[in-house]
Amino acid sequence: VVVSGKLEAFETSNVVPSGQGGKVVSVNVKVGDSVSKGATLVTLENTTLAAQVRQAEQSVVQAKSNLDIARIDYEQAKANYERGKMLYEQGAIPQVEFENSYEIPYKKAENNFINIAPAGLESAEAQLAMAQEQYNNAFIKSPIAGVVTAVNVNPGELASPGVPSVSVANINRVVV
């Protein structure tokens, strides 16, 4: 029995840049190369993105330090508040002095420690996550294991989202 037909890979992927795309720095594969899932196929310009990650990392360090300082300030203000409250209750200081010198600084330190400093840390961590994602998007990776069937970009060209940079097919399973 003679059968004619066309064999096609059961699983194929036209790999496109994530994020905004960018200038191609290197193409790490050629047609016919075997690639594993997660292999870097194309590298986009990422110097600025790497610097943004480093900057965001330092912002997280600074925000953590600010939170530590806010905790120390809060603990000190709380201790001062307790001392001032005792002095006020004993009649040693007037109410105005208690409020201005002890109560208000305590409430400010408490707000900074409970609300402001943690929000700053959360914001810095979110900025770091976004910077890391943008940086990771500079490395176009294969979503499947297979063989490279097409390379549509060259170093120096722009890789655009929605436009396949590389095509990969898993030829271990085929359909007729």
Number of C-alpha atoms within 10 A of each C-alpha: 2 3 4 6 7 7 11 14 15 13 16 19 18 18 22 20 23 19 15 12 21 20 18 22 17 17 19 13 18 14 13 13 12 16 21 14 11 13 17 17 22 26 22 24 19 19 10 10 18 17 13 19 20 15 15 21 19 14 19 21 15 15 21 19 14 19 22 15 15 21 18 14 19 22 16 14 22 19 14 17 21 15 14 21 19 14 15 17 13 10 10 12 14 12 16 11 12 20 16 11 15 20 21 14 18 23 15 14 22 19 14 20 22 15 12 15 21 18 15 18 20 14 15 21 19 14 19 21 15 15 21 18 15 20 21 18 20 26 22 24 22 23 17 18 20 23 21 23 18 17 21 12 19 15 15 13 14 16 25 18 15 14 14 17 23 25 20 27 23 21 16 11 11 13 11 9
